[in-house]
């Protein structure tokens, strides 16, 4: 089996194309923008001492993701309870057919990080995509790209896409790293600068925050967002009136960059990013009183059990979770086909795809953990 549509999830979370005859409709079977394919690890290479380049290859008859540069996928491997979200590191136009590249930084104690400790070439992997709304805009404004850590991936895909589209605009690519040992893709970005339209600028500016003072580094130092503000924004190299910002990296870096630009007068509509978190972050909560029943969140959920369509919720337990959640049954549930959309924090992978997809702002990690419902919560 190489690809899965109209799939059923067994308990281990891996999709199966087999379905039961004469059974009731499965609530997990629905049209989705997210496709799920089986793949294998084609190669894995060290970019730095803690960052890997992982290339996965889907089978020849895999469902096309039809993703665009800047989006992300989830990867699931045997032995891990949940998938992990990672940005595509290359423009789809730069990839070989059915291949997808990721830059993955190891996090101490992380399950996927531990999995990367061995050579996984040839092993099976489940990839779900596309997710997110981060992409290259179609304006002529200057591009301000700010990345940190493995956030290099999505921004690299964006600038590769700009090359393919032969854009005519300036691009300033700031990359925040700790030391020279954490820099990678330098030669590849030099090649991009050589392909950039000669009438416009492409600058790659690495900014190091922890490089020893007595080293041979003569480049930029400090925090990447501060360096951009002090040396490009305040000096007029980049104008707040004619720039678009593309962020990818740790959430605090994105927040700091957005703050700098907002204070300079850059509109939020001119800033582009997908901010997904890790397991330590809070799971989003759905305020069903704001829900407009558009199902956009259900169309982008990367795992079957993260958003549950319920006929009713039981009583909330002391740990903030619900007892006796009754899922909808399409064959028998009457009335509204669901009473409440509920995010199961144990299944949620903190990709925040649902938060980005909701047009009614009904989903947020800042909402009260007890979700508001369309009808009164039923106690059991």
C-alpha positions, 0 to 999 in steps of 0.5 A: 500500500502506498497511499490512503484515501477514505481511510480508517485508523486502527488504535495504533494510529496507522491508516489502513485501506481495509474496511468492514463490509456492512458496517456503519459509516466511519466518522473518520472517513471524510474528504480532507485537504490533508493526504496521507501517504506511506513513504520510506526514508531515502537518506539522512545527513548531518547538516550540523551536530544537531540538525539532520537533512531527512529526505523521504520518498513516497511510492510511485502511485502515492496521492499528490500533496499539491503543496506549495513552498512554505507549507508543512507536513507531519511525520509518523514513525513506528514506536512514536505515539504521535506524528511530528510537524515539520516544514518542507525544506525545498520548493516543490519545483526543486524536489524529485518526483514523490520526494520531500526534504526536511531539516530537523533539529534534535531536541534533547529528550524529544521522541523524534530526536531520539529516533534520529540517533540511528541511521533510518535509511529505508525505514517506513514513515507516514507523511501527512500533508499539506498543512499551513498557509505560509507561502510566497505572496505575489507583491513586488515589495521587499522580502524580509525573511527571518528564520532561526534553527530548523526554521531555515527549512520553510524560508529556504523553500520560499526563496527557492520558489521565488527563484522559480517564479523569477520574482523581481524584488529585493530579498533580505534573508536573516538567519539566527543561530548560536555559533558558526557551527550551527550554520548550514546551507550557506553554499546553497544560498550563495547559489540562490544569490547568483540566480537572483534577478541582477537588478535586485538584491538578495542578501543572506545575513547570518546573525550569531548570538553565542559566538565567542568574542575572540573567534574569527567571526566578523559577521553580525552578532546578537539576536536576529530580530534586534540586528534587523531592526537596528541595521536595516529597519531603522537605517532605512535599508528596508522600508516599513511601507514596502516590505513583506515579512516571512518568519519561521522558527521558534515562537519567541523569535516570531513574536519578537519579529512581529513586534518589531515590525508592528512598532515600525508600522508594518500591517499584520497582513504583511507578515506571513508565518505558521507557528506550531508548537511542541508537546510542552505547549497548551492544546487549542480549545474550541469555543463552539459558541463561535463555531460556524460549522464550516468544518475547516478544522476537520479538513486539515486535521493531521491525525484522526483523533485530535478533533473529535465530533461529539454527540455529547460530552460527559462530566469534566473530571478533576484533570480537566478531561471528559469522561464518557465522550460520545462520538457521533455516529453518522448512521444513527445520530440525529439532529445536528450531526455534532453537538460539540467539536472537542480537541483531545489534548492527548491526541493533539500534536500542537501543529495548530493547523486548526487554529490557522484554518478557523475563519471564525477565530473559534479555536485558540490555546488561550480559551478556557479548557472547558469548551463552550458547547452548542447545547448544554453539557450533559452530566453523566 
